[in-house]
Amino acid sequence: MVKVIGKLNPKTVAGILPAGYHSDGGNLYLVVKKTGAKAWTFIYRWDGREIEKGLGKLHDVSLAQAREKAAAGRAKLANGEKPFVVEQAQEIPTFGVFADEVVESLSAGFKNAKHRAQWKMTLTDYAGPLRDIRLDQVTTQDVVKVLKPIWTKIPETADRTRLRIERVLDAAEAGGFRDNTKRNPASWKGNLKHLLPARRKLSRGHHVAMPHEKVRDVVAILRGRSSISVRALEFLILTAARSGEVFGATWGEIVGDVWVIPKERMKALREHRVPLSRAALDVLGRVGERPNDPDTLIFPGGRLDSETMRAKPLSNMALSMVMRGMTSTHMQVGGRLRAATPHGFRSSFRDWAGSETEYPRELAEDALAHLVGNAVERAYRRSDALRRRRAMMEDWAHYVAPAMVDAAAWDECVAA
């Protein structure tokens, strides 16, 4: 079969194209990012591995020029030579520039903006000393200098930093910017394992949870306070949701009296619908009027994103700090006094459902967005799960916030 070359034309290239790779034939592709940015790339195989070589951005390199470069690359391959070797030696980017590109390309697979921010922060702050080093010149000693100061102080963050550096350097090797016959400087086995102390095993244990019968005392205290963090914690308790789901909640996800959380924000990557009790709807009413912009956060933090000029979500510690300030949430755990955690309210809800109600175990697990049973069983239950869960969430609200439920019911009667 004859390979077609020259599939693209100047008009098509200059027009609006969907994000992805658009082939011109002969190893040449126009890459269109979600932002609309366009660049040329030459994809070929060398030593059994696929390599992608950037040929420049569209506004710098025309279609004709990109084809000339691609033709030169194919000629090298036909002679058994690796293409762009001389050119590549002059164009190898620094670790910082390439790391930013890797984060950008991986961000489509991240669950949320927070995950992207974590990658960017570790590769900017902790891996800062590597950023000005050219990719092909990063050594194991360079990586050790980055990791050693934080290896024992913040072991989990240090290991994540190492893994992300390793991922960037793996991508650099795949892109032809590093010698694939040499060991990755950030690899652990047979490399950093002999240069850094053994990693401590993390002892996370379970999230400290309050006995379900004491949750109503916490809700009563929260009811008398007015900060956005307090409202978010109330909403978390009444919906049995995870902190991250509440932090990222937008007004557009509230559809009537159901909170529809998109799969991208869920741990199991499945859309989750939460029937909102009257008490939960009351919390939303106390947050403020619903804005016109559906992407507005329900529980915004106090800082703005410099790029979007939108409010950033609450910090990870926002709800924990509220609870640390409430002595009624402190309990003896392992011989010391500790505050219950926001995530622990999910356990409180589960314990209540199992010990104080007749609701099936599967229904409580569905409310927590846990996967129970096989796909067939889950599909069979889906038809009436929302209706049944609505009754369960109303009962939970009445159990932990009777005053809120009674007030909401009274308001409904007056409105009627």
C-alpha positions in Angstrom: 0.0 0.0 0.0 1.3 3.4 -1.0 1.6 5.8 2.0 -0.2 9.1 1.4 1.9 12.2 2.1 0.5 15.7 2.1 -2.9 15.2 3.6 -3.1 18.6 5.2 -3.3 21.9 3.4 -2.6 25.5 4.5 -6.3 26.4 4.9 -7.0 23.3 7.0 -3.9 24.0 9.2 -4.9 27.6 9.8 -8.5 26.7 10.6 -10.1 25.5 13.7 -9.2 21.9 14.5 -10.2 19.6 17.3 -7.5 18.8 19.9 -5.3 15.9 19.0 -2.9 14.7 16.4 -3.6 15.5 12.7 -1.5 13.4 10.3 0.0 14.9 7.2 1.5 11.6 6.3 5.2 10.6 6.3 5.6 10.7 10.1 4.5 14.4 10.2 1.7 15.5 12.6 0.1 18.7 13.6 -0.6 18.6 17.3 -3.5 20.7 18.5 -3.8 21.3 22.2 -7.1 22.0 24.1 -6.0 25.6 24.3 -5.9 25.8 20.5 -2.1 26.0 20.4 -0.6 24.2 17.4 2.8 22.7 16.8 4.5 20.2 14.5 5.9 16.9 15.5 7.7 14.1 13.8 7.0 10.6 15.1 9.2 7.6 14.3 10.5 4.4 15.8 14.2 3.9 16.8 15.6 0.8 18.6 12.1 -0.5 19.0 10.8 2.6 20.7 8.5 5.3 19.5 10.1 8.8 19.6 8.3 12.1 19.1 10.4 15.0 18.0 9.0 18.5 18.0 9.6 20.6 14.9 8.3 23.9 16.1 5.1 25.8 16.7 2.8 26.5 13.7 3.3 30.3 13.9 7.1 29.8 13.6 7.1 26.9 11.1 4.9 26.8 8.1 3.4 23.6 6.6 6.0 23.7 3.8 8.9 24.1 6.2 7.5 21.3 8.4 7.3 19.0 5.4 11.0 19.8 4.5 12.1 18.9 8.0 10.0 15.7 7.9 11.5 14.8 4.5 15.0 15.2 6.0 14.1 13.0 8.9 12.7 10.3 6.7 15.9 10.4 4.6 18.0 9.8 7.7 15.8 6.9 8.7 16.1 5.4 5.2 19.9 5.5 5.6 19.7 3.8 9.0 20.6 7.0 10.8 18.8 8.6 13.7 17.2 11.8 12.5 17.7 15.3 14.0 20.7 14.3 16.0 22.7 17.5 15.3 19.6 19.7 15.5 18.5 18.0 18.7 21.8 18.7 20.5 21.1 22.4 20.1 17.5 22.2 21.1 17.4 20.0 24.2 15.3 21.8 26.7 16.0 22.4 30.4 14.3 20.2 33.0 12.0 23.0 34.0 10.7 23.8 30.5 10.2 20.1 29.8 8.6 19.3 33.2 6.0 22.1 32.6 5.2 20.5 29.2 4.8 17.0 30.8 2.5 18.4 33.4 0.4 20.1 30.7 0.2 16.9 28.7 -0.7 14.7 31.7 -3.3 17.2 33.1 -6.1 15.8 31.0 -5.9 12.6 33.0 -5.8 14.3 36.4 -9.0 14.0 38.5 -9.0 17.7 39.4 -7.1 21.0 39.4 -5.7 20.2 42.8 -3.8 17.2 41.4 -2.4 19.3 38.7 -1.3 22.0 41.2 0.4 19.3 43.3 2.5 18.1 40.3 3.4 21.7 39.4 4.3 22.6 42.9 6.6 19.6 43.5 8.4 20.0 40.2 8.7 23.8 40.7 9.5 24.2 44.4 11.1 20.9 45.6 12.7 20.1 42.2 13.7 23.7 41.7 17.5 23.1 41.6 17.0 20.9 38.5 14.9 23.4 36.5 17.9 25.2 34.8 19.8 22.0 34.0 19.5 20.6 30.4 17.6 17.3 30.3 20.6 15.3 29.0 22.8 16.6 31.8 20.7 15.7 34.8 22.6 13.3 37.0 21.9 11.0 39.9 23.8 13.4 42.2 21.6 16.3 41.0 18.5 14.3 42.1 20.1 13.4 45.4 20.7 17.0 46.2 17.0 17.7 45.6 15.7 14.9 47.7 18.2 14.7 50.6 16.9 17.8 52.5 13.3 16.5 52.5 13.8 12.7 52.4 13.3 12.2 56.2 11.5 15.4 57.1 8.5 14.9 54.7 9.0 11.4 53.4 5.7 11.0 51.6 6.1 14.3 49.7 9.8 13.5 49.0 8.8 10.1 47.4 6.1 11.7 45.3 8.7 14.3 44.2 11.1 11.5 43.2 8.4 9.6 41.3 7.5 12.8 39.4 11.1 13.6 38.5 11.5 10.0 37.3 8.3 10.4 35.2 9.7 13.6 33.6 13.0 12.0 32.8 11.3 8.9 31.4 9.4 11.2 29.1 12.6 12.9 28.1 14.1 9.6 27.2 11.1 8.7 25.1 11.3 12.0 23.3 14.9 11.4 22.4 16.4 14.0 24.8 18.2 11.5 27.0 20.4 8.4 26.2 18.1 5.4 26.6 21.0 3.2 27.4 21.6 4.9 30.7 19.7 4.5 33.9 17.1 7.1 34.9 18.8 9.3 37.6 15.6 9.3 39.7 15.0 5.5 39.6 15.0 3.8 43.1 16.0 0.2 42.6 19.7 -0.2 42.0 20.2 3.5 42.2 18.9 5.9 44.8 18.2 3.0 47.1 21.9 2.9 47.8 22.3 6.6 48.3 19.3 7.6 50.5 18.0 6.1 53.8 15.4 3.4 53.6 11.9 4.9 53.3 9.8 4.7 56.4 6.6 2.9 56.1 3.7 5.3 56.6 1.4 4.6 59.4 -1.8 6.2 58.3 -4.4 4.2 60.2 -8.1 5.0 60.0 -9.5 8.5 59.9 -10.5 9.5 63.4 -14.3 9.3 63.4 -16.9 10.5 65.9 -19.5 8.2 67.4 -22.6 8.8 65.3 -24.7 9.8 68.4 -22.3 12.8 69.0 -22.5 14.2 65.5 -25.6 16.2 66.2 -23.7 18.2 68.9 -21.1 19.2 66.3 -23.8 20.2 63.8 -25.6 22.3 66.5 -22.3 24.2 67.1 -21.7 24.7 63.4 -25.2 26.0 63.1 -24.3 29.0 65.3 -21.2 29.9 63.2 -21.1 31.7 59.9 -17.8 31.1 58.0 -17.7 29.5 54.5 -15.6 26.7 56.0 -18.3 26.0 58.6 -21.0 25.9 55.9 -18.8 23.5 53.8 -18.4 21.2 56.9 -22.1 21.2 57.5 -22.8 20.2 53.9 -20.1 17.5 54.1 -21.8 15.9 57.1 -25.3 16.1 55.7 -24.2 14.6 52.3 -21.6 12.1 53.7 -19.3 13.3 50.9 -15.5 13.4 50.7 -13.8 16.7 51.4 -12.5 17.0 47.9 -16.0 16.6 46.4 -17.2 19.4 48.6 -14.3 21.7 47.9 -14.8 21.4 44.1 -18.6 21.6 44.2 -20.0 24.2 41.8 -23.5 25.6 41.5 -23.9 24.0 38.1 -23.7 20.6 39.8 -26.9 21.3 41.8 -29.8 20.1 39.7 -33.0 20.8 41.6 -32.6 18.9 44.8 -29.9 16.6 43.5 -26.1 17.2 43.6 -24.6 15.6 40.4 -20.9 15.1 40.9 -19.1 14.5 37.5 -17.0 11.4 37.2 -13.8 13.4 36.8 -14.1 14.5 40.4 -15.0 11.2 41.9 -12.5 8.7 43.4 -14.1 5.8 41.4 -14.3 7.9 38.3 -18.1 7.3 38.1 -20.8 10.0 38.2 -22.4 10.2 41.6 -25.8 11.7 42.4 -26.5 12.8 45.9 -30.1 13.5 46.9 -30.1 16.6 49.0 -32.1 16.6 52.2 -34.0 19.7 53.2 -31.3 20.5 55.8 -28.6 20.3 53.0 -30.6 22.6 50.8 -30.9 24.9 53.8 -27.1 25.1 54.0 -26.9 26.1 50.3 -29.5 28.8 51.0 -27.4 30.2 53.8 -24.3 30.3 51.5 -26.0 32.8 49.3 -28.0 33.3 46.1 -27.2 31.1 43.2 -25.0 33.0 40.7 -25.5 33.0 36.9 -22.2 31.4 36.3 -22.6 27.6 36.8 -18.8 27.1 37.3 -18.8 29.3 40.4 -17.6 27.3 43.5 -20.3 26.9 46.2 -17.7 27.1 48.9 -14.9 29.3 47.6 -11.6 29.9 49.3 -10.3 33.4 50.0 -7.7 33.5 47.2 -8.0 34.1 43.4 -6.4 32.0 40.7 -4.1 34.4 38.9 -4.9 32.8 35.5 -8.7 32.5 35.6 -9.3 35.2 38.2 -11.8 32.8 39.8 -11.8 32.0 43.5 -9.6 29.0 44.4 -11.2 26.2 46.4 -10.8 26.0 50.2 -7.5 24.6 51.3 -7.2 21.0 52.4 -6.9 22.0 56.0 -9.9 24.4 56.1 -12.4 21.8 57.5 -9.8 20.2 59.8 -9.0 23.6 61.3 -12.7 24.1 62.1 -12.8 20.8 63.9 -9.5 21.3 65.8 -11.1 24.4 67.3 -14.1 22.5 68.6 -13.1 20.6 71.7 -16.3 18.5 71.4 -14.7 16.7 68.5 -11.5 15.7 70.4 -11.2 12.1 71.5 -8.6 9.8 73.0 -6.8 7.8 70.3 -3.7 5.8 70.9 -3.2 7.4 74.3 -3.4 11.0 73.1 -6.2 13.5 72.4 -6.9 14.0 68.8 -9.6 15.8 66.8 -12.0 13.8 64.7 -11.4 14.2 60.9 -13.9 15.5 58.3 -13.5 12.2 56.5 -14.5 10.4 59.6 -18.0 11.6 59.3 -18.5 9.2 56.5 -17.7 6.4 59.0 -20.2 8.0 61.4 -22.8 7.9 58.7 -22.1 4.3 57.9 -22.2 3.2 61.5 -25.5 5.0 62.0 -27.0 3.4 58.9 -25.9 -0.1 60.1 -26.8 0.2 63.7 -29.8 2.5 63.9 -31.7 1.9 60.7 -33.1 -1.0 58.6 -31.6 0.3 55.3 -29.7 -2.3 53.3 -25.9 -2.3 53.5 -25.7 -1.8 49.7 -27.8 1.4 49.9 -25.5 2.9 52.5 -22.5 2.0 50.4 -24.1 3.6 47.4 -24.6 6.8 49.4 -20.8 6.8 50.1 -20.1 6.2 46.3 -18.5 2.8 47.1 -18.6 0.1 44.4 -20.5 -2.9 45.8 -21.2 -6.0 43.8 -20.6 -6.6 40.1 -21.7 -4.4 37.2 -25.0 -6.4 36.7 -26.0 -6.0 40.4 -25.2 -2.3 40.3 -27.3 -1.8 37.2 -30.2 -3.7 38.7 -30.1 -1.5 41.8 -29.8 1.8 40.0 -33.4 2.2 39.1 -34.7 3.0 42.5 -31.5 3.7 44.4 -31.9 7.5 44.2 -35.4 7.4 45.6 -34.4 5.1 48.4 -31.3 7.1 49.2 -33.3 10.3 49.4 -35.3 8.8 52.3 -32.1 7.6 53.9 -30.4 11.0 53.6 -33.5 12.8 55.1 -33.4 10.4 58.0 -29.7 11.0 58.5 -30.4 14.8 58.4 -33.2 14.4 61.0 -30.8 12.4 63.2 -27.9 14.8 63.2 -29.7 18.1 62.6 -33.3 17.9 63.9 -33.6 21.6 64.4 -32.5 22.3 60.8 -35.0 19.8 59.5 -37.9 21.1 61.6 -37.1 24.7 60.5 -37.0 23.7 56.9 -40.3 21.8 57.2 -41.9 24.9 58.8 -40.7 27.2 56.0 -42.2 24.8 53.5 -45.6 24.9 55.3 -45.5 28.7 55.4 -44.6 28.9 51.8 -47.5 26.6 50.9 
